[in-house]
Structures are given as structure tokens and as C-alpha cells.
């Protein structure tokens, strides 16, 4: 599932950078993560009253938070894909290491397998 999602983000990202003449070198992937984290932080600050709302409604600010979270996830998957990081293995190793735990549930649901990121 992670591999397929990363591939979908790659298709979209590749089209976007080609249309805008952007070169994605090794640094670009990490720098985009930082940029997207900044945008997520800005959306959070607006939603929680720590930043100017700029005319956005509460619903609009919640949508912005969701959109920026999606952007961050997409760029994290692109970063992992570019650097041949097996995210499924890393998640299992770092977070879901208990037998019968969440990693096993994800695997049974088809979300994690050897070909996952």
C-alpha cells in the first residue's frame, strides 16, 4: 500500500515539476519536506489562533490543515522512495515491533508487505 501510494505521489510530482521547469535533485526532496512542514505549522497556527486567519473560516482552516498534512505525507513518501527507504520495515522496527501488534494487523489488511516502502 505504501509503495502504491508513493508511486501515485511520484506521478503527480513528476508532472508538476516538469510543467514548472523544476529540477528534483537529492536536496530537493528534503527541502520540500521542510517547506511542507512549515506550511502545516502555519495552518495549525491559524487554526489555533496563533496566526492571522487571513479571512479563512474555521472550516477553511481545518481543510487547510488537512491539505497541508496530505502534502507533508506525500513529500515524506517521495523522500523515502527517492532514497530507497523501506518504510514498512522501518515502521515495524521502530513503532510496531510487538508480535501480534499493529504491524501484523496492517500486514493482514494488505497494507504492509515485503514490497512496501
Secondary structure as UniProt FT lines:
FT   HELIX           2..20
FT   HELIX           26..47
FT   TURN            48..49
FT   TURN            54..55
FT   HELIX           58..82
FT   TURN            83..84
FT   HELIX           87..94
FT   TURN            99..100
FT   HELIX           102..108
FT   TURN            109..110
FT   TURN            114..115
//
